[in-house]
Structure formats: C-alpha cells, structure tokens
Amino acid sequence: QVQLVESGGGLVQPGGSLRLSCAASGILFRVYAMGWYRQAPGKQRELVAHITSGSSTNYADSVKGRFIISRDNAKNTVYLKMDSLKPEDTAVYHCRAQRLGMANDYWGQGTQVTVSS
C-alpha cells in the first residue's frame, strides 16, 4: 500500500520559515520524481516545486529564491524548506510521487500552512 504522509505545516508570521516533510512508503522512492503542490481556498492546485529522481529541481516563479526542495532517498523523504513566507503562501500543501512514463501517480493528504500576523 502506497502512502505519502506530509508533516511540518502550521501557523507562521510573515517573513518566517517552515520545513515540510513528505515520508513515502510502499514505493521504490529513488526512481520517483517528487513534487510539492499547493491549493488555496477557491483556487486551483498549483505546482510549487519539483525534484526528479536525479535531483534536478524546478520552481514556480512565485517561490524562486525563497523555497528549496530536496530529497533523502535513504529516508524515503522529500522536503520543502520555505523561507520569507508571505500571506499568499497560505494553502494546503500536498506532495506527489510520479514515475515518469508510467501510470504510477500518488498524492498525499496535505498539510496546512497559514501565514498570518
């Protein structure tokens, strides 16, 4: 059974930092591309950051220079370090595991991030 479990969300003031984690089980983690997505109320889910199985990364323009995605294949975990947080970063953050070229595509339940003073 595949599970992606996010953690690390919470309430933070503008300018603050958080680190999200997504622990994967039931998959051969190292061959999967991993992504962080977010969905704010009334908005569509959007890609925040992506890391390939070879650790190449890309980011949404809105988070470049503030967020860093990384992975630890020994721990089957992907991280999202978020700095200089803004109120517009408020959303539920989900991780996604994709095996490119195949139908394997899994989502976690999400973790809430709220940026507010």
C-alpha positions in Angstrom: 0.0 0.0 0.0 1.4 3.4 -1.1 1.4 6.2 1.5 2.6 9.7 1.3 2.4 11.5 4.6 3.1 15.2 4.9 4.1 17.0 8.1 5.6 20.3 9.2 2.8 22.7 8.4 1.4 25.2 10.8 0.8 28.9 11.6 3.7 31.2 11.0 4.1 35.0 10.8 5.1 36.8 7.6 8.8 36.5 7.0 9.0 33.3 8.9 10.1 29.8 7.9 8.8 26.3 7.8 10.1 23.0 6.6 7.6 20.5 5.2 8.4 16.8 5.0 6.7 14.0 3.0 7.5 10.5 4.0 6.8 7.8 1.4 6.2 4.1 1.8 5.2 1.3 -0.5 7.1 2.6 -3.5 10.7 2.4 -4.7 11.3 6.0 -3.7 14.5 6.7 -5.5 13.0 6.2 -9.0 10.2 8.6 -8.5 10.0 12.3 -9.3 8.5 14.2 -6.3 6.6 17.4 -6.3 5.1 19.8 -3.8 1.8 21.4 -4.8 -0.5 23.8 -3.0 -4.1 24.7 -3.1 -5.5 27.8 -1.6 -9.3 28.2 -0.9 -11.2 29.0 -4.1 -8.1 28.4 -6.3 -6.7 25.6 -8.4 -4.0 23.3 -7.2 -0.6 24.6 -8.4 2.9 23.2 -8.7 5.3 24.8 -6.2 8.5 22.8 -6.6 9.6 19.6 -8.3 12.6 17.3 -8.0 13.5 14.5 -10.4 14.9 11.1 -9.5 18.2 12.6 -10.4 17.7 15.6 -8.1 17.1 18.2 -10.8 14.8 20.9 -9.5 12.4 23.5 -10.8 10.2 26.0 -9.0 7.2 28.2 -9.5 8.2 31.8 -10.2 6.4 32.9 -7.1 8.6 30.9 -4.8 12.0 31.1 -6.5 14.7 32.2 -4.2 12.5 31.5 -1.1 11.8 27.8 -1.2 14.1 24.8 -1.6 13.1 21.3 -2.4 15.3 18.4 -1.5 15.2 14.6 -1.1 16.8 12.0 1.0 16.5 8.6 -0.7 17.8 6.8 2.4 14.9 8.1 4.4 12.3 7.9 1.5 11.5 11.6 2.3 11.2 14.8 0.3 11.4 18.2 2.0 10.3 21.7 1.2 12.2 24.4 3.1 10.2 27.6 2.9 11.7 31.0 3.9 10.5 34.6 3.8 6.9 33.3 3.9 4.1 35.6 2.7 0.4 35.6 3.4 -0.2 34.5 -0.2 1.7 31.3 0.6 -1.2 30.2 2.7 -2.6 26.9 1.4 -2.8 23.2 1.9 0.5 21.7 0.7 0.4 18.3 -0.9 3.3 16.0 -2.1 3.1 13.9 -5.2 5.1 10.9 -6.4 5.3 10.2 -10.1 7.1 7.5 -12.0 7.6 9.2 -15.3 6.5 7.3 -18.4 4.3 5.1 -16.3 0.9 5.4 -14.7 2.2 5.4 -11.1 1.0 8.7 -9.6 0.3 9.2 -5.9 -0.8 12.1 -3.7 -0.6 12.8 0.0 -3.4 14.1 2.1 -1.8 17.5 2.6 -0.6 19.8 5.4 -2.0 23.2 6.1 0.3 26.2 6.0 -1.0 29.5 7.3 1.0 32.7 7.1 -0.6 35.4 9.2 0.3 38.0 11.8 
